[in-house]
Amino acid sequence: MKEFFHLGPGSEVPGWLEDLDRRCFGEPWGALAGHEEAWGAVGECFALWAIGDTIQEAELLRIAVEPELRARGHGHELMKTCEGQLSRLGIRTLLLEVRVSNTPARQLYDASGWRQDGLRKAYYKDGEDAALYRKELG
Ligand SMILES: CC(C)(COP(=O)(O)OP(=O)(O)OC[C@H]1O[C@@H](n2cnc3c(N)ncnc32)[C@H](O)[C@@H]1OP(=O)(O)O)[C@@H](O)C(=O)NCCC(=O)NCCS
């Protein structure tokens, strides 16, 4: 990754990130809420996390790599960076949910040491199931 960035609670989202967010997820997330943190590389990728207030948990809300840069290890590198930063914040447990059909994302989570620990039936509006993943930071 080239230029690393961090966005904390209340940060405005830069234009390139809002654009990537819209292309990947339809609706951009908007300014970060009080419990949200994001890390990434400028123009390449980002990951948005919700940080537990009183518990040492963080939930991965969104992760995206620019389409033309995918399958080159950026996702892996970003995940490693986030884990280091979250660990420094005292986070011990990482959680996420993902569409069961999202093979690239599930491959990234599997390869990054996450383990599936549940399934939420018909979780998404279109009826698709969500796979629940968890990772304990060492
Ligand atoms: C999910 C995503 C972030 C992965 O980023 P990436 O930079 O392509 O990931 P990496 O190159 O680090 O690859 C990670 C793993 O996924 C695998 N992978 C990447 N693209 C894949 C694909 N299209 N099909 C299957 N596996 C794939 C890689 O081989 C690697 O696995 P390995 O370590 O076992 O070889 C990216 O595909 C993306 O932005 N998707 C759209 C947004 C999204 O769906 N986000 C997740 C839900 S929030």
The ligand as a MOL file (V3000), in Angstrom:
LIG
                    3D

  0  0  0     0  0            999 V3000
M  V30 BEGIN CTAB
M  V30 COUNTS 48 50 0 0 0
M  V30 BEGIN ATOM
M  V30 1 C -13.1650 -8.5000 -0.6300 0
M  V30 2 C -12.0410 -7.6170 -1.1740 0
M  V30 3 C -11.8340 -6.4360 -0.2310 0
M  V30 4 C -10.7450 -8.4610 -1.2330 0
M  V30 5 O -9.6600 -7.5920 -1.5700 0
M  V30 6 P -8.4180 -8.1030 -2.4620 0
M  V30 7 O -7.3900 -7.0380 -2.4510 0
M  V30 8 O -8.8940 -8.5780 -3.7710 0
M  V30 9 O -7.9120 -9.3510 -1.5880 0
M  V30 10 P -6.4820 -10.0620 -1.6900 0
M  V30 11 O -5.8600 -9.8290 -3.0180 0
M  V30 12 O -5.6900 -9.6770 -0.4780 0
M  V30 13 O -6.9150 -11.5770 -1.6250 0
M  V30 14 C -7.3490 -12.1590 -0.4250 0
M  V30 15 C -7.7140 -13.6040 -0.6780 0
M  V30 16 O -8.8930 -13.6630 -1.4950 0
M  V30 17 C -8.6160 -14.3870 -2.6940 0
M  V30 18 N -9.3800 -13.7470 -3.7600 0
M  V30 19 C -9.2610 -12.4700 -4.2110 0
M  V30 20 N -10.1470 -12.2700 -5.2030 0
M  V30 21 C -10.8330 -13.4430 -5.3660 0
M  V30 22 C -11.8810 -13.8560 -6.2230 0
M  V30 23 N -12.4140 -13.0290 -7.1460 0
M  V30 24 N -12.3530 -15.1290 -6.0960 0
M  V30 25 C -11.8360 -15.9690 -5.1720 0
M  V30 26 N -10.8390 -15.6300 -4.3250 0
M  V30 27 C -10.3510 -14.3750 -4.4180 0
M  V30 28 C -7.1180 -14.2970 -2.8760 0
M  V30 29 O -6.6090 -15.3710 -3.6400 0
M  V30 30 C -6.6410 -14.3740 -1.4410 0
M  V30 31 O -6.7180 -15.6820 -0.9410 0
M  V30 32 P -5.3960 -16.5280 -0.6390 0
M  V30 33 O -4.5990 -15.7310 0.3720 0
M  V30 34 O -5.9170 -17.8090 -0.0770 0
M  V30 35 O -4.7010 -16.6420 -1.9640 0
M  V30 36 C -12.3580 -7.1300 -2.6190 0
M  V30 37 O -12.7110 -8.2340 -3.4030 0
M  V30 38 C -13.4920 -6.0990 -2.6910 0
M  V30 39 O -13.2630 -4.8890 -2.5790 0
M  V30 40 N -14.7550 -6.5640 -2.9090 0
M  V30 41 C -15.9130 -5.6550 -3.0420 0
M  V30 42 C -16.3840 -5.1290 -1.7040 0
M  V30 43 C -16.8440 -6.2530 -0.7880 0
M  V30 44 O -17.5810 -7.1460 -1.1750 0
M  V30 45 N -16.3840 -6.1900 0.4980 0
M  V30 46 C -16.7020 -7.2330 1.4810 0
M  V30 47 C -18.0130 -7.0170 2.1290 0
M  V30 48 S -18.0000 -5.6010 3.1870 0
M  V30 END ATOM
M  V30 BEGIN BOND
M  V30 1 1 1 2
M  V30 2 1 2 3
M  V30 3 1 2 4
M  V30 4 1 2 36
M  V30 5 1 4 5
M  V30 6 1 5 6
M  V30 7 2 6 7
M  V30 8 1 6 8
M  V30 9 1 6 9
M  V30 10 1 9 10
M  V30 11 2 10 11
M  V30 12 1 10 12
M  V30 13 1 10 13
M  V30 14 1 13 14
M  V30 15 1 14 15
M  V30 16 1 15 16
M  V30 17 1 15 30
M  V30 18 1 16 17
M  V30 19 1 17 18
M  V30 20 1 17 28
M  V30 21 1 18 19
M  V30 22 1 18 27
M  V30 23 2 19 20
M  V30 24 1 20 21
M  V30 25 1 21 22
M  V30 26 2 21 27
M  V30 27 1 22 23
M  V30 28 2 22 24
M  V30 29 1 24 25
M  V30 30 2 25 26
M  V30 31 1 26 27
M  V30 32 1 28 29
M  V30 33 1 28 30
M  V30 34 1 30 31
M  V30 35 1 31 32
M  V30 36 2 32 33
M  V30 37 1 32 34
M  V30 38 1 32 35
M  V30 39 1 36 37
M  V30 40 1 36 38
M  V30 41 2 38 39
M  V30 42 1 38 40
M  V30 43 1 40 41
M  V30 44 1 41 42
M  V30 45 1 42 43
M  V30 46 2 43 44
M  V30 47 1 43 45
M  V30 48 1 45 46
M  V30 49 1 46 47
M  V30 50 1 47 48
M  V30 END BOND
M  V30 END CTAB
M  END
